[in-house]
Amino acid sequence: MHRIVLFHKPWGVLPQFTDPEGRPTLADYIDIPGVYPAGRLDRDSEGLMVLTDDGRLNARLTQPRHKTSKTYWVQVEGEPDDAALEALRTGVELKDGRTQPAKVERMAPPDLPERDPPVRFRKSVPTTWLALTLHEGRNRQVRRMTAAVGYPTLRLVRYRVASWTLDGLERGAFSVIERG
């Protein structure tokens, strides 16, 4: 029997179980021995993390050749025009090469609790929420992609990994799925 843990990681939590500097980690929220993160979610990002004790599932979720899709809700500074969205859809040139095409749409602000600390707010600069789906997972990729098209990321929430979503998970909470 294998376990899958779906965790709503808060902002500021490291995506690992230990930290020599004493910063908040997964261990502050999850006390289930033998499960490991299937991928990372930066300290300054929040949202869905999948942890498991199933090595095959972990590989399927994290290895690029499996092209596991992940959807992010991204609050960007400014109002991206159609050209910026089309650039994200066709692939953006980053320092480590061109990204694969992403699916991206403008979206209404999601029903999320306020972030602590709150995102930077400037009265003179509007913000826009995007739903962005990727099939690859480079380091800080979403942030680098939105910056490359001129709209820096202010808040990044991973909403979905494969078929699992944040739906029904409060910030800092987890649920366990047992699979045979």
C-alpha positions in Angstrom: 0.0 0.0 0.0 1.4 3.4 -1.0 0.6 6.8 0.4 0.1 10.1 -1.5 0.0 13.2 0.5 -1.5 16.4 -0.9 -0.3 19.4 0.9 -1.3 23.1 0.6 2.1 24.6 1.2 2.0 28.1 2.7 4.3 30.9 1.5 7.6 30.9 3.3 7.8 27.2 3.9 10.8 25.3 2.4 9.8 22.3 0.3 12.0 19.9 2.3 11.9 18.4 5.8 15.0 19.9 7.3 16.8 23.2 7.3 20.0 24.0 9.1 18.9 27.7 9.4 15.8 26.8 11.3 13.3 28.2 8.7 9.8 26.6 8.4 9.9 23.2 6.6 7.5 20.5 5.6 8.2 18.8 9.0 6.4 21.7 10.7 3.2 20.5 9.0 3.6 16.8 8.0 4.5 14.0 10.4 4.3 11.0 8.1 7.4 8.9 7.9 8.7 7.7 4.6 7.0 10.3 2.2 9.1 12.5 0.0 8.2 15.6 -2.1 7.5 14.8 -5.8 9.1 18.0 -7.0 9.7 21.4 -5.4 7.8 24.5 -4.8 10.0 27.5 -4.0 9.9 29.1 -0.5 8.3 32.2 -2.0 5.6 30.2 -3.8 2.5 28.5 -2.3 0.0 25.9 -3.2 -0.1 22.2 -4.0 2.7 19.8 -3.2 2.5 16.1 -3.7 4.5 13.8 -1.4 4.6 10.1 -1.7 6.4 6.9 -0.6 5.9 5.5 -4.1 9.2 5.9 -6.0 7.7 5.1 -9.4 5.0 7.7 -8.9 7.5 10.3 -7.7 9.6 9.7 -10.9 6.5 9.9 -13.1 5.6 13.3 -11.5 9.0 14.8 -11.6 10.9 13.4 -14.6 10.6 15.7 -17.7 10.1 12.9 -20.1 6.7 12.1 -18.5 5.4 15.6 -19.2 3.2 15.8 -16.1 1.1 18.9 -16.4 1.0 21.5 -13.6 -1.3 24.5 -13.4 -0.3 27.7 -11.6 -2.4 30.7 -10.7 -0.1 33.7 -11.2 -0.7 37.2 -10.1 1.5 39.5 -12.3 2.2 43.2 -12.2 0.5 45.0 -15.0 -2.0 43.8 -17.6 -0.4 41.4 -20.1 -1.4 42.2 -23.7 -2.2 39.5 -26.3 1.4 39.5 -27.6 2.7 38.7 -24.2 0.2 35.8 -23.7 1.0 34.5 -27.2 4.7 34.5 -26.4 4.0 32.4 -23.3 1.9 30.0 -25.5 4.6 29.5 -28.1 7.6 29.4 -25.7 9.9 32.0 -24.2 13.6 32.2 -24.6 15.3 32.0 -21.1 19.0 31.9 -20.2 18.8 28.0 -20.1 17.0 27.7 -23.4 13.5 28.1 -24.9 10.6 26.9 -22.8 8.0 24.5 -24.1 4.7 26.1 -25.1 2.4 26.9 -22.1 -1.3 27.1 -21.9 -2.2 30.5 -20.5 -5.4 32.4 -20.0 -6.4 35.5 -18.0 -8.6 34.6 -15.0 -10.7 36.2 -12.3 -8.8 36.6 -9.0 -9.1 33.2 -7.3 -10.7 32.8 -3.9 -7.6 32.5 -1.8 -6.8 33.7 1.7 -4.6 36.8 1.8 -0.9 36.0 1.7 1.1 36.6 4.8 3.1 38.8 4.2 0.9 40.4 1.6 2.1 40.9 -2.0 3.5 44.3 -3.0 0.7 46.6 -4.0 1.0 49.9 -6.0 -2.1 52.0 -6.6 -0.7 53.1 -10.0 0.0 49.6 -11.3 -2.8 47.1 -11.8 -2.4 43.4 -11.4 -3.7 40.5 -13.4 -4.3 36.8 -12.6 -3.3 34.2 -15.1 -3.9 30.4 -15.2 -0.7 29.0 -16.6 -0.2 25.3 -17.4 3.3 23.8 -18.0 4.6 20.3 -18.8 8.1 21.0 -17.7 9.5 22.2 -14.4 12.7 24.3 -14.6 13.9 26.2 -11.6 11.7 29.2 -11.0 10.3 28.8 -14.5 7.0 30.6 -14.2 8.6 33.6 -12.6 11.2 33.8 -15.3 8.7 33.3 -18.1 6.4 36.1 -16.9 9.4 38.4 -16.3 10.7 37.6 -19.8 7.5 38.9 -21.4 7.5 42.1 -19.2 5.1 41.2 -16.4 6.8 40.2 -13.2 5.2 37.6 -10.9 3.9 39.0 -7.6 2.2 35.9 -6.3 2.5 32.3 -7.4 0.1 29.5 -6.4 0.4 26.0 -7.8 -3.2 24.9 -8.2 -2.9 21.5 -9.9 -0.4 18.6 -10.3 -1.5 15.9 -12.7 -5.2 15.3 -11.7 -4.8 16.6 -8.1 -5.9 20.1 -7.1 -5.9 22.4 -4.1 -9.7 22.2 -4.0 -10.8 21.5 -0.4 -7.4 21.9 1.1 -6.9 24.8 3.6 -3.5 26.5 3.7 -1.1 24.4 5.8 -3.4 21.3 5.6 -2.9 18.0 4.0 -4.9 14.9 3.0 -3.7 11.4 2.5 -4.6 9.0 -0.3 -3.9 5.3 0.2 -3.3 3.4 -3.0 -2.6 -0.3 -3.6 
